[in-house]
Amino acid sequence: MGALEGRVAVITGAGRGLGREHALLFAREGASVVVNDVGGARDGSGTDATPAAEVVREIEALGGRAVVNGDDVSDAAGAQRLVRQAIDEFGALHILVNNAGILRDRMIVNMGDDEWDDVIRVHLRGHFLPTRAAAQYWREQHKAGQVLNPAVINTTSTSGLFNHAGQGNYGAAKTAIACLTMISQSEFGRYGVRVNAIAPSALTRMTAPADDATLADEVVARLDPANVSPFVAYLATETCPIEGRIFFVSGGKVLLFQPFAIVDGIETEGRWTVEALQAAAPRLAEVPFTLNRPY
C-alpha cells in the first residue's frame, strides 16, 4: 500500500512540469487523481487537452486511477466543477494541490495592464477559487462527522519571497499565495484541514533557460521537478502533522521559511513628530536586510 492509498487528489496545472510529476507520484502512492490542465502556452494563451490526457494515460498504465479536467481554475464555476468531478468520479476529495500558473515577465515600468491582471488572476485567483470550493465541501463533511484529514498544498515562489526583478506581477501573486496559505490554515483548521505551501526550485518550461544544454549535468539532476514531488506527497498524507507552513523545496533540500519576522524598531512616548523621526529613523536603514537565498 502506498502512502496515499485511498485518497483522492485534485492537482491543477498537472499536464506538464511540476504538476505532472506530482500527479504521477501521487498515483504511484495509491491516490486517485483529477489531472487539471487547460494546456495553455507558457504565457497562458491557447488551450490543449493533450498534456493532461497523456498524464492520465501514464497513470492508467501504472495501474492507477485518473481523469482529465480542463476547467480554468480562475473561473468560479470551473473551480466548482473541478471539485465536484473528484467527488463524483472517486467518491470524495482529500487533497488539493494548487500548482497551475503562467508567466508574463516584464519590468514594472513597461508592464501592461493585461500582463498584470492575467498573472494575478491565474495564480492568486486560481489558488483562491479551488481552495474555497474544496473548503466548502470539507466544512460540510466535517459537520456531518466525516473524517477526511484534508490537505491543501499551495505553490508560492522565491520570485516574490526573495523579490526577483522583472517579475512584479508573478512575485506579488506568489507572495500573496504564501499569506493566503497561512490565513487559510487559521480559518480551515477547525474543519481538520491542513494548508501548507512550497516554493519549488526546478527546471520546467516556466523556468528553464532557452538552451538548457548549457547547464551542468549535476544542476539538471538537482533541479529535476521530480525531486520536489515527494515532499508534496508527504504533506498530502493522512497523518502529516505540519500545518500553515511555507517551505523551499529543491533537490534534496526542504527548508522552512520564517515569514515577516520583526528584527528592529524605534519607539517614543506618545506620538512621533516628523522632526524626531528625522533624527531617530535613519538608523533603521542601517539594519541589514538579509535574504537567505538557499541557491
N, C-alpha and C positions, 0 to 999 in steps of 0.2 A: 504494500500500500504506500502511495506517495504522501508527501506532507500536506497536499491539498485535496486528498481523496474526498469525494462527495461534496466539494464546494463548487459554487457557480460564480464565474468571474465575467465581468464586462471590462474589456480593455479597449480604450479609444486610441485611434491612430496606430492600429495594430497590423497594418498591412506591410510596413517596412520598418527597418531600423530597430530602435529600442522596443517599440511596441510588438513587433514581430517576435523578437527574442523572448519577451515576457510571455506572449501567448503560447509559444512552443514549449517553454519550460513549465508553465502552469499546467499545460496538458500532460506533459510527461510526469508531473507530480500528482496527476489524478483529477484536476479540475475540469469542469465543462466550461467552455469559453465562448463568449459572444465577441467575435472579431469585428470591431467597428473601424471603418476607414472609408472616407469619401474618395480616396485615391487621387487627391489633387497634386499639383506640382509643388515644389519647394515653397513657392510664394502663395500657395493656396488656390491657384487658378485651376479650373478644369475638374473633372471627375473621372474615375476609372475604377470599376468594381474588381478588376483583375487581381491586384495585390492582396486584398482581403480574401478573395476566393482561393488564391494559391495557398495562403496560410491555413485556411480551413482544410484544404486537401492534404497538406502536410500533417496536420493534426490527425485527420482521419486515417492517414497511412500509418500513424503511430498507434492506432487503435483507440484514439481519444474521441471526444465529442466536441463539436464546434459548429457554429453557424455564423453566417455573414450578416453584418448590419452596415448599411450605407448611409445612415442618418447623419445630418450635420449637428454636432454636439453644441453648437452655439445657437441652435434653434430650440425653443422651449418644447414645442410639440415633438421634435425629433428626439430630444433627451428623454421625454416621457416614453416614447415608443421603444427606445433603446433599453430602458429598464424593464418595460413590460415584456419585451421579447425574451429577455433572460428568464423571467418568471414563467411565461407561457411555454417556452421550449424546455426548460430544465426544472421547473417547479419551485424555484427560489432564486434569490440573489444574495450572495455573501460578500462579494469583493467587487470594488470599483477601482480600476486603475485609470486615472486621468493622465493621458500621455499625448493626445493629439496637439499639433501645433504647426505654425508656419513661420517663415522668416521674410521680412522686408526691411533689411538693414539700410540705414541711411543716417547721416548726421542730422541732428535735430533742426538746424537752420535750413536744411534742404528737404526735410520730410514733408510729404503731402498729407492732407487730412485723411485720405483713404488708407495710406500706409500706416498711420497711427491707429485709426479705428479698426481696421481689419485684424491687425495683430492683437490688439486688446480684446476684440470680440472672440477670436478663435481660442486664445489662451485663457483669458480670465473668465469671460462668459462661458467658454467651453469647459471650464472646470466647475463653475458655479451651477449650471443647469443640470448636468448629470448628477452632481452631488446632491442637489436639492431633491431631485426625483428619487434617488436611492434612499435618502434620509427620510423622506415621507413614507416610503414603503417600510423601512426599518422601524420607524416610530409606530406604525400600525401593528407590525408583528410583535414588537416589544409589549405594547398594550394588550395584545392577545395572549401574552405569555410564551411566545415562541422565542427560543434562544438560538440566535444565528451567529453570534460573535462576528459581526460585520467588520470589514476593514476597508478604508479608503487610502489609496496611495496616490498622492499628487506629484506633479513634476514641476519643480522650480528650476532655477539655474543660477550659476555664478555670474552670468551676464548681468543680472540685476544685483545679486547679493555682493558681488565684487565690482560693480559698475564698469562694464566694458563700453568704451566709447564706440559710437556708431550703432548702438542697439538700445536707444532710448525707449522705443515702443516695446520691444521684446523684454528688455530688462525691467521696465516698470511693471509689465504684466506678470513676469516671473516672481518679482519680489512681492507683489500683491498676492500671488498664489501662496507664498510662504506664510503671509499673515492670515490669509483665508484658512489655511490648514490649522493654525493654532486656534483661531476663533471657532472653526467647525468642531474641533475637539472639545472646547469648552461648552458648546451647545449640544453636541450629539452624545457625549459621554454618558448621559443619563439613560440613553437607549442601548448602551453596551457597545457603541460604535468606537472603533479606534481610527484616528486620522493622522497620517504621517506624510512627509514629503521627502523626495530625493532630489538632489541637484547632481545629475549624472554628468560624467565626462567620458564621451565615447565618440568614435568615428561613425557618423551616419551621413546620409545625403544632406542633412541640415548643417553639419559641422565640418565635414571633410574638406580639405583643400581641393582645388580643381585637379591637381596632379598628386594623388596620394602615393605615387611611386617614389616621390622624394623622401618619404618618411621611412625611418629605420624600421626593420622588421620587429624589433622589440617594442617600438612605440605602437605599431599597428596591433601587435598582440595585446599590449596593455590596454589599449583603447577599444578593444573588441566589445561591441554593445552587449554581447552575451555575458560578459563579466558582471554587468550591472544587475541582470535579472535575478540571480539567486537571492540577493538581499530584498528585492521587491517581493519575491515569493515568500521569503521568511516573514516579512511584515504582514503578509496576507494569511498566514497560518492561523488556525483557530486559537492557539494558546500563546501567541506572541504577546508579551506584556507591555510593549512600547507604544506610547500614545502622545500625540501632539508635538512630535519632534521633527527636526529638519536635518538631513544627512547629505554629505558629499559622498558620492559613490563612484569609484573608478578603479579598474584593475582589481587588485586585491585590497583596496582601501575602502573602509567605511568610517567616515569621520563625522562627528557630531558638531553641529553649529550651536553657538550660544548667541541668540539674536538680541540685538539692541541693548547691550549692556551699558549702563551709565558708568563712565570712567573718571569724571572730574566735574567740578562745578564751582560756582561762586554764590554767595548769599549775603543778604543785608537785612537789617531790621526794617520792617515796613516796605515801602515802595522804592524801587530803584529810580534814580534820576539819570538822564542821558549823560550828564557830566560825570557822575560817579561811575557809570558803565564805561565811559571812555578811559577812565583810569584803571578799572579793575578787569574788564572783559578781555583785553588783548592777550592776557595770559593764557586764555583758552585756545588761542591759535597756536600755542607752543606745545599743546598736548599731542603726542604722536597719534596719528590716525593710521592704525595698523590694519592692513588687510592680510590676513594669514593665508596666503594662497597656497593650496596643497599641491601645486603642479608647476 
